[in-house]
Amino acid sequence: MPRNEPTPATQSPLFDVARARNSWRKGGRFVRDPSPSFEAAQSISTERLTDVQDRILVLFKIMGPMPDDTLISYFEEYYPNRATDQSIRSRRAELVKRGLVRDSGRDGKSKHGNRCTVWEAT
């Protein structure tokens, strides 16, 4: 075979589909297919919990349903100086996204007397 002629593998329509899927030009620059990145991001959500997330889940399983204010109070009592109030709320929200904590369907009262969501472990 002469050197400059394409090999049968590079002439295959399957090769063109794979090449088109893995890379393409956008705005004059070379861009990779984002699908593997999305798949990797989805796999992260099934990985192990952080220490704070794990402690929050333990508190929900032991203490039962509670609003964020109560969760923060218990967390500070049992795990002092481990996380800020905002960090605890953020980690609880991440547990909700993972399906490990959910809205109990009941309304509670915050420490300021306002209505708030009562959360529970699934």
N, C-alpha and C positions, 0 to 999 in steps of 0.2 A: 504494500500500500504506500502511495506517496505520502510524504510528511505533512503537507498542508491540507490534505483532505480530512474531513471529519470522520471519526470512527463510527461504526454502526450504533454504538450506545448513545452518542451525542446527537444522532439523527432521529432517535426514537421520540415519538410524541410524549411518552411517559417522562422522558428526561426533560422536555420542555415544560411540562406541567410542574414537575418537582422544582425546577429552576425558577419558574414564575412564582411558585408558592413561597419559596425561601428568600427570594430577593426581588426587588423591583425598584424602578426609579421614581422618585417623587420630588418635584421641584428641582430637578437636576442633581439630586444626591442619591446615593445608594441606600436603600432602606431594607431592613430584614422584616420578615413576616412576624407580627406580634403574637401569633397564636401560641407559640411555646411559652412566651412570657405570661400570657393569661392563664395557661394551664399551670405554670409554676406558682402563680399567685393563689390560685384556687387550692393547690395542695398545701400551702402554708396554713390555711385556715383549719386544717385537720390535724396539724401538728400539736405537740404538747402545749399546755397552758403555761403562762408566766407564773412566777411565785405569787404575785398579787392576785391574779385571776383565780388561781387555785385556792388561795385563802378566802377570797370572796365566795366562791362556790361552796367551800366547807361551811362558812357561816350561814349561807342560805339553807344548806341541808340540815344543819344542827338547829338553828333558830327559827326556821320556817320563813314564810312570806314577810317582807318588810319593805318600807320605802327607803330611799337613798339616805335620808337623815339618820335613820336607825342603823342602817348598814354601816355608815361612817362611824357612828358611836361605838358599835360592837367592834369594828375593825381597829379603832384607836385603843379600845380597852384590851383586846387580846393581842394585837400586834402594834405596840406603840412605836411611833417614829418610823414607820415603814413606807407610808405613802401619804400624799396630800389628799384633801377632800376631792379636788378635781380629778386627780389620778384614779381614785377609787370609783368615781362616777364613770370615768372613761373606760376603765377595765370592766365595769358592770355592763356598759353599753356594748363592748366587744363580746362579752358572753351572750348577750341578747342576740347579736348578729350570728353567733355560732349556734344558736338554738339551745344553749345550756341553761339560760335564764329567760323567763318570759313575764309578761304582764299578767298578774293574777286575775284581772278583771274587777278588782275591788279598788276603791279610792281610799286613800289614807289622808292623814293630816301631817303637814310638815311641821318643823319646830316653830315656824312662824304662823301656824294656824291655817295655811292655805291647803287646798286640795292637791294631792300628789298621787303618783302611781305607786302601787304596791307590787313589788317584784317577787318572783318565786323561782326556785330551781325546777327544771323540767324532769 
